[in-house]
Amino acid sequence: MSAPSAAPLAPSPAYLARTVPIDDPGDLLRYLPAPTPGAALSWIRGGEGLVAWGEIARFRTTGPARFDDADDHWSEFMSRCVVRDEVGLPGTGPLAFGSFAFSADSPAGGVLIVPEVILGRRDGAAWLTVVTPGSLGPLPDLPAHLESVAPLTEATTAAFAAGARDEAAWLAEVGQVISAIRSGEVAKVVVARDLIATTTAPIDVRRTLGHLASAYATSWTFAVDGLIGATPELLLRRERGLLASRVLAGTIRRTGDADVDATHAAALAHSSKDLEEHEYAVDSLLESLRDHVATTSCPEVPFILQLPNVMHLATDVTAVPDADSTEVSSLAFAALLHPTAAVCGTPTAEAARVLAAHEGMDRDRYAGPVGWMGGDGDGEWAIALRTARAVTDRTWQLFAGCGIMAASDPAAEWAESEAKLAPMREAITAS
């Protein structure tokens, strides 16, 4: 680990964390106490997961060492935290929620937030965790807390405008990227675009997250420090000695017609362009893990992941860390994999240079790792896709990216990006 770039924590009393079992609380997202995006912390999939609020500590990092520095801060925090965990499941005990910039050069850097209250549910069990500095006070009464939650504010409308590049400019840049690929300069480049949403009133992020969690139940619905979204791509999970990752690359838009979508799924499964793109992404992940795992399991053929708006080629990879890597945290493993070929390109360094030259924008935390980590280093980190970040209380920046190959058609890539923007466009104005 490198030396922290930020100032070390000032001396303070020990932190105390207690996790207790509770009755099933129902919809977790309804417990978020505030509508503002910066106050919400969530990690929900299929009705299970975590929501959190309050802030015991916040660690900001920047530059190439942003992951290592965050890992060091979390280790230091845990060295002064006394834990009383009566549940003992993944996600219990004190947690840190985090999100990190795609690029080391981005001023967005990285952030880890240690919440005061965490509400979780998994495999039929529910729990409440409270973290406090100094002595541990009484646990908050959950029903009383629910009664204090402000009602949802009214739904709002939004106007959408091009971000860094309009359609004509983006298509032209994609054309130049295709030329660079065909010349042999690079094999694949993921080119992203942004969209600016301006709402008539501040949105209630609880409503937005609720829509995403319902409409995209198989994705991970997240909120960390004003970054919200529903991503289908798991970068890295470390849980009880096992690593897991889900690779997505190769996409086709859904039409809503079952017969047409079945035909599209078959075409995607046999598309040489999409299969080649997917193979690059899987190989990139396996190569990044190779020197740190003892065994790896990876299917030879991808499956079709069907989402409400698109279908992806998908591969689930599992691995067991080698003897020298058993203490490596989930965040450190996520940093090892970032950026994947699925969000950057191949080869990585050349693709990053090409996308930086043609995107015309700072990705901020889009396509960077987002997720959570426990005191033992276990955790889940996804790639921040299908996402938006709060610029002001009425301005949001939405992102989408497409994998560009030699056989890509710029107009088809634009249509794919429109499909990928749809989840956040709908969620921001959800009723």
C-alpha positions in Angstrom: 0.0 0.0 0.0 1.2 3.5 -0.7 1.4 6.2 1.9 -1.9 8.1 2.3 -2.1 11.3 0.2 -4.6 12.8 2.7 -3.9 13.9 6.2 -4.1 11.0 8.8 -7.0 10.8 11.1 -6.8 13.1 14.1 -6.7 11.3 17.5 -10.2 10.6 18.6 -12.2 8.3 20.9 -12.7 4.7 19.9 -15.6 4.0 17.7 -18.2 1.5 18.8 -20.5 -0.5 16.4 -23.3 -2.8 17.3 -25.4 -4.9 15.0 -28.6 -6.5 16.3 -31.3 -8.6 14.5 -34.7 -7.0 13.9 -38.0 -8.0 12.4 -38.3 -7.7 8.6 -38.6 -3.9 8.0 -40.2 -4.3 4.5 -39.1 -1.9 1.8 -35.6 -0.7 2.8 -35.6 2.4 0.7 -38.6 3.9 2.5 -36.4 4.3 5.6 -34.1 6.8 4.0 -34.7 9.9 6.1 -34.0 12.7 3.6 -34.9 13.4 -0.1 -31.5 15.0 -0.9 -29.1 12.8 -3.0 -26.0 13.5 -0.9 -27.6 12.1 2.2 -28.7 8.7 0.8 -26.6 5.6 0.9 -28.0 2.5 -0.7 -27.1 -0.9 -2.2 -30.2 -2.8 -3.2 -30.7 -5.9 -5.4 -33.8 -8.0 -5.7 -35.3 -6.3 -2.6 -32.3 -7.2 -0.4 -29.3 -5.2 0.5 -28.4 -2.1 2.5 -29.5 1.4 3.1 -27.7 3.8 5.5 -27.7 7.4 6.7 -25.8 9.7 9.0 -22.1 10.2 8.7 -19.5 9.1 11.3 -16.5 9.6 9.0 -15.7 10.6 5.4 -12.4 9.9 3.7 -11.5 11.6 0.4 -8.6 10.5 -1.8 -7.2 11.6 -5.2 -4.9 10.5 -8.0 -3.5 7.1 -8.8 -3.3 6.1 -5.1 -7.0 6.9 -4.5 -7.9 3.2 -3.9 -4.8 2.4 -1.7 -5.3 5.5 0.4 -9.0 4.7 1.0 -8.1 1.2 2.0 -5.5 2.5 4.4 -8.0 5.0 5.9 -10.6 2.2 6.4 -8.0 -0.1 8.1 -7.0 2.7 10.4 -10.7 3.4 11.3 -11.3 -0.3 12.0 -8.2 -0.5 14.2 -10.0 1.9 16.6 -13.5 0.4 16.3 -15.0 -2.0 18.8 -17.5 -4.3 17.1 -20.4 -6.1 18.7 -22.1 -8.1 15.9 -25.0 -10.3 16.9 -25.9 -11.3 13.3 -22.7 -12.2 11.6 -23.8 -12.0 7.9 -22.1 -10.2 5.0 -23.1 -6.6 5.4 -23.3 -6.6 9.2 -21.0 -4.6 11.5 -19.6 -1.2 10.5 -19.4 -0.5 6.7 -17.9 2.0 4.4 -19.7 3.0 1.2 -17.5 4.3 -1.6 -17.3 5.5 -5.1 -14.2 6.4 -7.2 -13.4 8.3 -10.3 -12.8 6.4 -13.5 -9.6 8.3 -14.2 -6.7 9.0 -11.9 -6.6 12.5 -13.4 -10.2 13.3 -12.5 -10.7 15.8 -9.6 -13.6 13.7 -8.5 -11.1 11.3 -6.8 -12.6 8.9 -4.4 -14.7 8.9 -1.3 -15.5 6.4 1.5 -18.4 7.2 3.9 -18.9 5.5 7.2 -22.6 5.8 8.0 -24.1 6.1 11.5 -27.1 3.8 10.9 -27.2 0.9 8.5 -30.4 -1.1 7.8 -29.9 -4.4 6.0 -31.7 -7.6 4.9 -30.4 -10.8 3.4 -31.5 -14.4 3.1 -34.5 -13.9 5.4 -32.5 -12.0 8.1 -32.7 -8.3 8.9 -30.5 -6.2 11.1 -29.8 -2.7 12.3 -26.2 -1.4 12.8 -25.4 1.7 14.8 -21.9 3.2 14.8 -21.0 5.9 17.3 -17.8 7.6 18.6 -17.1 7.0 22.2 -19.8 5.2 24.3 -22.6 3.4 22.5 -26.0 4.9 23.2 -29.3 3.3 22.9 -30.3 1.9 19.5 -32.8 4.1 17.7 -36.3 2.8 17.7 -37.0 1.7 14.1 -40.8 2.3 14.1 -40.3 5.8 15.6 -37.7 6.6 13.0 -40.1 5.5 10.2 -42.7 7.8 11.5 -40.3 10.7 11.3 -39.5 10.2 7.7 -40.7 13.0 5.5 -43.3 12.1 2.9 -42.2 11.8 -0.7 -42.1 15.1 -2.5 -44.1 15.6 -5.7 -42.7 14.1 -8.9 -41.0 16.6 -11.2 -40.4 17.0 -14.9 -37.1 17.5 -16.6 -35.6 18.9 -19.8 -32.7 17.0 -21.4 -29.9 18.5 -23.3 -26.7 17.3 -24.9 -23.6 17.4 -22.7 -20.1 17.5 -24.0 -21.1 16.5 -27.5 -24.3 16.6 -29.5 -25.3 13.7 -31.8 -23.4 14.9 -34.9 -20.2 15.6 -32.9 -20.4 12.3 -31.1 -20.9 10.3 -34.2 -18.0 12.0 -35.8 -15.7 11.2 -32.9 -16.9 7.5 -33.0 -16.0 7.5 -36.6 -12.5 8.6 -35.8 -12.2 6.0 -33.1 -13.2 3.3 -35.6 -10.5 4.5 -38.0 -7.9 4.2 -35.2 -9.1 0.7 -34.5 -9.0 -0.3 -38.2 -5.5 1.1 -38.5 -4.3 -1.2 -35.7 -3.7 1.5 -33.2 -6.0 -0.2 -30.6 -8.4 -3.2 -30.6 -11.4 -1.8 -28.8 -12.3 1.5 -27.2 -15.4 2.3 -25.0 -16.6 5.8 -25.9 -19.0 7.5 -23.5 -21.3 10.4 -23.8 -23.2 12.5 -21.3 -26.7 14.1 -21.1 -27.7 17.0 -18.8 -31.1 16.8 -17.1 -32.6 20.0 -15.6 -35.6 19.4 -13.4 -38.4 21.9 -12.5 -37.8 21.2 -8.8 -35.3 19.2 -6.7 -36.0 15.5 -7.2 -36.7 13.2 -4.3 -33.9 10.7 -4.6 -35.9 8.1 -2.6 -38.5 8.1 -5.4 -35.7 7.8 -8.1 -34.0 4.9 -6.2 -37.4 3.2 -5.6 -38.2 3.3 -9.3 -34.7 1.9 -10.3 -34.9 -0.9 -7.6 -38.4 -1.9 -8.9 -37.8 -1.6 -12.7 -34.2 -3.1 -12.6 -34.5 -5.6 -9.8 -31.6 -7.7 -11.0 -29.2 -4.8 -11.1 -27.5 -3.2 -8.1 -29.3 0.1 -7.2 -26.8 2.4 -5.5 -26.5 5.8 -4.0 -23.2 7.2 -2.7 -22.4 10.8 -2.2 -24.8 12.2 -4.9 -24.0 9.4 -7.4 -27.1 7.2 -8.1 -27.9 4.5 -10.5 -28.8 0.8 -11.2 -25.8 -1.1 -12.6 -26.0 -4.6 -14.0 -22.2 -5.2 -13.8 -20.5 -6.6 -10.7 -16.8 -5.7 -10.7 -15.8 -7.7 -7.7 -17.3 -9.4 -4.7 -15.2 -10.8 -1.9 -17.1 -13.0 0.4 -15.7 -15.6 2.9 -12.7 -16.5 0.8 -14.4 -16.5 -2.7 -14.1 -13.8 -5.4 -16.8 -13.2 -8.0 -17.3 -10.9 -10.9 -19.8 -10.4 -13.7 -18.5 -9.3 -17.1 -20.9 -7.6 -19.5 -19.8 -6.6 -23.1 -21.9 -6.9 -26.2 -25.3 -5.2 -26.1 -28.5 -5.1 -28.2 -31.5 -2.9 -27.5 -34.9 -4.5 -26.6 -38.0 -3.7 -28.5 -40.7 -4.9 -26.1 -42.0 -7.4 -28.6 -41.2 -10.9 -27.3 -40.7 -12.5 -30.7 -38.5 -9.7 -32.0 -36.5 -9.7 -28.8 -36.0 -13.5 -29.1 -34.6 -13.0 -32.6 -32.4 -10.2 -31.3 -31.1 -12.4 -28.5 -30.2 -15.1 -31.0 -28.4 -12.6 -33.2 -26.5 -11.2 -30.2 -25.4 -14.7 -29.2 -23.9 -15.3 -32.6 -22.6 -11.8 -33.4 -18.9 -12.1 -34.2 -18.4 -8.4 -33.4 -20.1 -8.7 -30.0 -18.5 -12.0 -29.1 -15.1 -10.6 -29.9 -15.8 -7.6 -27.7 -17.0 -9.8 -24.9 -13.9 -12.0 -25.2 -11.7 -9.0 -24.8 -13.5 -8.0 -21.6 -13.3 -11.5 -20.1 -9.6 -11.9 -21.0 -8.9 -8.5 -19.4 -10.4 -9.6 -16.1 -8.7 -13.0 -16.1 -5.3 -11.4 -16.8 -5.7 -8.9 -14.0 -6.5 -11.7 -11.5 -4.0 -14.3 -12.8 -1.2 -13.5 -10.4 -3.4 -13.2 -7.3 -5.7 -16.3 -7.4 -5.2 -20.0 -6.9 -8.1 -21.2 -9.0 -10.5 -19.7 -11.5 -13.8 -20.8 -12.9 -15.0 -19.2 -16.1 -17.6 -20.6 -18.6 -16.4 -20.8 -22.2 -19.7 -19.4 -23.6 -21.4 -16.2 -22.3 -25.1 -16.2 -21.5 -27.7 -13.6 -22.4 -28.6 -11.2 -19.6 -32.0 -9.7 -20.2 -32.8 -6.3 -18.7 -35.9 -4.2 -19.3 -34.2 -2.0 -21.8 -31.3 -4.0 -23.3 -29.7 -7.5 -23.5 -26.1 -8.1 -22.8 -23.6 -10.9 -23.3 -22.6 -11.9 -19.8 -20.1 -14.1 -18.1 -19.9 -14.9 -14.4 -16.3 -15.6 -13.1 -15.4 -17.0 -9.7 -11.9 -17.4 -8.2 -10.2 -18.3 -4.9 -7.3 -15.9 -3.8 -3.9 -17.5 -3.5 -2.1 -17.8 -0.2 -0.5 -14.4 -0.6 -3.7 -12.6 -1.3 -6.2 -13.9 1.3 -5.9 -10.6 3.3 -6.3 -8.4 0.2 -9.5 -6.4 0.7 -12.4 -6.3 -1.8 -11.6 -2.7 -2.6 -7.9 -3.6 -3.4 -9.1 -6.4 -5.7 -11.6 -4.0 -7.4 -8.7 -1.5 -7.9 -6.7 -4.3 -9.4 -9.4 -4.9 -12.0 -10.2 -1.3 -12.8 -10.5 -0.2 -15.6 -11.8 -3.3 -17.3 -12.0 -3.7 -21.1 -15.8 -3.5 -20.7 -15.6 0.2 -19.8 -12.2 1.3 -21.2 -11.0 -0.9 -24.1 -8.1 -3.1 -25.2 -5.2 -2.7 -24.7 -6.0 -0.7 -21.6 -3.4 2.1 -21.8 -3.9 2.7 -25.5 -7.7 2.6 -25.2 -7.6 5.1 -22.3 -5.5 7.5 -24.4 -7.9 7.2 -27.3 -11.1 7.7 -25.3 -9.6 10.7 -23.5 -8.8 12.3 -26.9 -12.4 11.7 -28.2 -14.9 11.8 -25.4 -14.3 15.5 -24.6 -15.5 15.2 -21.0 -14.4 14.1 -17.5 -16.2 10.9 -16.7 -16.1 11.8 -13.0 -17.2 8.7 -11.1 -19.1 7.2 -14.1 -17.6 3.7 -14.9 -15.6 3.7 -11.7 -16.0 1.3 -8.8 -19.0 1.9 -6.5 -20.1 -0.2 -3.5 -19.3 -1.1 0.1 -16.8 -2.8 2.3 -17.0 -4.4 5.7 -14.5 -4.4 8.6 -13.1 -7.7 7.5 -12.4 -6.5 3.9 -15.3 -8.4 2.4 -17.6 -6.4 0.2 -19.2 -5.7 -3.2 -18.0 -3.3 -5.8 -19.8 -2.7 -9.1 -19.0 -0.6 -12.1 -21.0 2.7 -11.9 -23.1 2.3 -15.1 -26.7 3.5 -15.8 -25.9 6.3 -13.5 -26.3 10.0 -12.9 -24.5 12.4 -10.6 -26.0 15.5 -8.9 -24.4 18.7 -10.1 -26.9 20.9 -8.3 -30.2 20.1 -6.6 -31.9 20.5 -10.1 -29.1 19.5 -12.5 -28.0 16.0 -13.2 -25.4 14.6 -15.5 -26.3 11.2 -17.0 -23.8 8.9 -18.7 -23.7 6.0 -21.2 -20.9 4.3 -23.0 -20.5 1.9 -26.0 -17.8 -0.5 -26.9 -16.4 0.5 -30.3 -14.9 -2.2 -32.5 -13.6 -2.3 -36.1 -17.1 -3.5 -37.3 -19.0 -0.9 -35.3 -21.6 1.4 -37.0 -21.7 4.9 -35.4 -25.5 5.2 -35.8 -26.1 1.8 -34.1 -23.8 2.8 -31.3 -25.8 6.0 -30.8 -29.0 4.0 -30.6 -27.3 1.7 -28.0 -26.3 4.7 -25.9 -29.9 6.0 -26.0 -31.1 2.7 -24.7 -28.5 2.8 -21.9 -29.6 6.3 -20.9 -33.2 5.3 -20.7 -33.2 3.9 -17.1 -32.0 7.2 -15.6 -34.1 9.4 -17.8 -37.2 7.5 -16.6 -36.1 7.4 -13.0 -35.5 11.1 -12.6 -39.1 11.9 -13.5 -40.7 8.8 -12.0 -44.1 9.3 -10.4 
